[in-house]
Amino acid sequence: MRLTLTVLATLSLGITLAAADFTGTWKLNIEKSTFETNNLTSETMTISQTAPNAYTTAFDVVTKSGEKHHQEFNRIYDGKEHPLAGVNVKAEGISEICEQINASTRKITRKRGGKVTGCSHLLSPRTVRR
């Protein structure tokens, strides 16, 4: 009986984790943002799935002086440490551990030289109440 319940719980957890949808495009509202945006006029973020548990996050930014910047991060959500990679990414010595915490939450831990330098939690926009 316990084995059956354990198997069912594991299967339902796997189905729930797979149900999260983090793909889409979002535009930052500069006026309402709590991020440091004093030099930006716009920022757009696009997340696309490239393989199971693999995503590309692209940022397109326009500064007040009119400069445009594009950057992409390739991430694998498997709980293992990977070198940070992407387009226009200066990542020498930087790695990330990307994890799917639950159906609506992801965690990204960034390291430099083996030491943790930052941690982010991402909520699926499909689960955020407006």
VOPAGU-2260 file (C-alpha; in pm, 1 decimal, decimal comma):
REM VOPAGU-2260
SITE   aa  ch    i         X         Y         Z
SITE  MET   A    0       0,0       0,0       0,0
SITE  ARG   A    1     277,8     245,6      89,8
SITE  LEU   A    2     464,1     157,0    -227,6
SITE  THR   A    3     153,3     229,0    -435,6
SITE  LEU   A    4     102,2     566,2    -265,0
SITE  THR   A    5     468,9     656,0    -311,1
SITE  VAL   A    6     456,5     567,9    -681,5
SITE  LEU   A    7     132,6     765,7    -731,3
SITE  ALA   A    8     272,8    1067,6    -546,1
SITE  THR   A    9     590,4    1057,6    -753,9
SITE  LEU   A   10     395,4    1030,4   -1079,5
SITE  SER   A   11     162,4    1316,2    -987,4
SITE  LEU   A   12     459,8    1534,4    -890,1
SITE  GLY   A   13     623,5    1465,6   -1227,6
SITE  ILE   A   14     303,0    1556,1   -1410,8
SITE  THR   A   15     262,8    1872,8   -1203,3
SITE  LEU   A   16     621,5    1984,6   -1267,3
SITE  ALA   A   17     579,2    1928,3   -1638,7
SITE  ALA   A   18     262,5    2140,6   -1639,0
SITE  ALA   A   19     443,2    2468,6   -1558,7
SITE  ASP   A   20     468,0    2703,9   -1855,4
SITE  PHE   A   21     741,1    2964,7   -1834,6
SITE  THR   A   22     748,0    3052,0   -2204,9
SITE  GLY   A   23     634,5    3388,0   -2339,7
SITE  THR   A   24     732,4    3751,6   -2383,9
SITE  TRP   A   25     710,4    4024,9   -2119,0
SITE  LYS   A   26     777,6    4397,9   -2130,1
SITE  LEU   A   27     908,6    4565,7   -1815,9
SITE  ASN   A   28     698,8    4857,2   -1688,2
SITE  ILE   A   29     981,1    5102,8   -1612,9
SITE  GLU   A   30     759,3    5337,2   -1406,8
SITE  LYS   A   31     642,2    5060,3   -1170,9
SITE  SER   A   32     963,0    4858,8   -1160,7
SITE  THR   A   33    1160,8    4812,1    -839,9
SITE  PHE   A   34    1468,0    4711,1   -1043,1
SITE  GLU   A   35    1742,7    4965,1   -1103,4
SITE  THR   A   36    1618,8    5107,4   -1435,9
SITE  ASN   A   37    1747,9    5465,5   -1426,6
SITE  ASN   A   38    1927,7    5424,5   -1760,6
SITE  LEU   A   39    1658,6    5226,2   -1946,9
SITE  THR   A   40    1369,3    5328,3   -2165,6
SITE  SER   A   41    1251,1    4972,2   -2232,7
SITE  GLU   A   42    1328,3    4610,7   -2158,3
SITE  THR   A   43    1168,9    4301,0   -2307,8
SITE  MET   A   44    1226,3    3946,0   -2187,8
SITE  THR   A   45    1141,7    3638,3   -2395,1
SITE  ILE   A   46    1164,2    3280,6   -2266,6
SITE  SER   A   47    1149,1    2995,3   -2515,0
SITE  GLN   A   48    1183,4    2621,5   -2461,2
SITE  THR   A   49    1458,6    2464,1   -2671,6
SITE  ALA   A   50    1444,1    2105,1   -2537,2
SITE  PRO   A   51    1296,1    1922,4   -2238,1
SITE  ASN   A   52    1417,6    2114,7   -1928,8
SITE  ALA   A   53    1620,9    2353,9   -2151,4
SITE  TYR   A   54    1526,3    2717,7   -2207,3
SITE  THR   A   55    1669,4    3030,6   -2365,3
SITE  THR   A   56    1599,6    3362,7   -2194,2
SITE  ALA   A   57    1654,9    3665,0   -2420,4
SITE  PHE   A   58    1673,5    4025,0   -2302,1
SITE  ASP   A   59    1637,4    4322,9   -2535,7
SITE  VAL   A   60    1713,6    4656,8   -2372,2
SITE  VAL   A   61    1708,1    5016,2   -2498,7
SITE  THR   A   62    1895,7    5277,1   -2292,9
SITE  LYS   A   63    1801,7    5644,8   -2262,3
SITE  SER   A   64    2083,2    5728,0   -2505,5
SITE  GLY   A   65    1919,8    5499,6   -2765,2
SITE  GLU   A   66    2169,6    5212,8   -2742,4
SITE  LYS   A   67    2020,5    4869,2   -2801,9
SITE  HIS   A   68    2153,1    4560,9   -2625,1
SITE  HIS   A   69    2061,1    4195,8   -2679,5
SITE  GLN   A   70    2161,7    3912,5   -2448,7
SITE  GLU   A   71    2058,1    3544,7   -2430,2
SITE  PHE   A   72    2109,7    3290,2   -2154,1
SITE  ASN   A   73    2085,4    2915,4   -2220,7
SITE  ARG   A   74    1971,4    2728,3   -1911,4
SITE  ILE   A   75    1911,9    2361,3   -1827,1
SITE  TYR   A   76    1679,8    2297,6   -1531,6
SITE  ASP   A   77    1827,1    1972,6   -1400,9
SITE  GLY   A   78    1968,5    2080,0   -1062,7
SITE  LYS   A   79    2327,9    2040,6   -1185,3
SITE  GLU   A   80    2595,5    2307,9   -1214,9
SITE  HIS   A   81    2660,4    2424,5   -1573,2
SITE  PRO   A   82    2886,5    2699,0   -1714,4
SITE  LEU   A   83    2684,1    3008,8   -1800,1
SITE  ALA   A   84    2645,0    3024,3   -2177,7
SITE  GLY   A   85    2458,3    3226,3   -2436,1
SITE  VAL   A   86    2475,6    3518,3   -2678,9
SITE  ASN   A   87    2661,3    3833,7   -2566,5
SITE  VAL   A   88    2728,3    3677,7   -2226,3
SITE  LYS   A   89    3059,8    3752,8   -2055,2
SITE  ALA   A   90    3064,9    3446,4   -1836,5
SITE  GLU   A   91    3423,3    3339,6   -1775,8
SITE  GLY   A   92    3429,1    3156,8   -1442,6
SITE  ILE   A   93    3052,0    3189,7   -1393,5
SITE  SER   A   94    2820,9    2891,4   -1355,3
SITE  GLU   A   95    2455,4    2839,4   -1266,9
SITE  ILE   A   96    2247,9    2571,7   -1099,0
SITE  CYS   A   97    1892,1    2580,9   -1235,7
SITE  GLU   A   98    1621,9    2388,2   -1053,0
SITE  GLN   A   99    1248,4    2331,7   -1090,5
SITE  ILE   A  100    1133,9    2368,6    -726,3
SITE  ASN   A  101     764,3    2296,7    -782,4
SITE  ALA   A  102     501,9    2337,3   -1053,3
SITE  SER   A  103     524,4    2715,7   -1054,3
SITE  THR   A  104     869,7    2801,7    -913,6
SITE  ARG   A  105    1221,4    2783,4   -1051,4
SITE  LYS   A  106    1543,6    2865,1    -870,6
SITE  ILE   A  107    1866,2    2989,4   -1030,5
SITE  THR   A  108    2182,2    2993,3    -819,6
SITE  ARG   A  109    2475,7    3178,3    -977,5
SITE  LYS   A  110    2837,4    3107,5    -883,6
SITE  ARG   A  111    3169,9    3271,5    -966,1
SITE  GLY   A  112    3489,0    3086,9    -886,9
SITE  GLY   A  113    3290,8    2823,6    -695,0
SITE  LYS   A  114    3126,1    3076,2    -458,2
SITE  VAL   A  115    2755,6    3163,2    -465,5
SITE  THR   A  116    2708,5    3522,1    -584,9
SITE  GLY   A  117    2331,6    3533,0    -626,7
SITE  CYS   A  118    2006,3    3343,3    -618,6
SITE  SER   A  119    1679,7    3411,4    -803,8
SITE  HIS   A  120    1336,9    3256,0    -773,4
SITE  LEU   A  121    1114,0    3270,9   -1080,6
SITE  LEU   A  122     738,3    3227,6   -1064,9
SITE  SER   A  123     553,2    3109,1   -1371,7
SITE  PRO   A  124     351,7    3407,2   -1498,2
SITE  ARG   A  125      64,7    3164,1   -1563,7
SITE  THR   A  126      24,7    3114,2   -1186,8
SITE  VAL   A  127      56,4    3475,7   -1067,2
SITE  ARG   A  128    -277,1    3633,8    -974,2
SITE  ARG   A  129    -340,0    3979,5   -1112,2
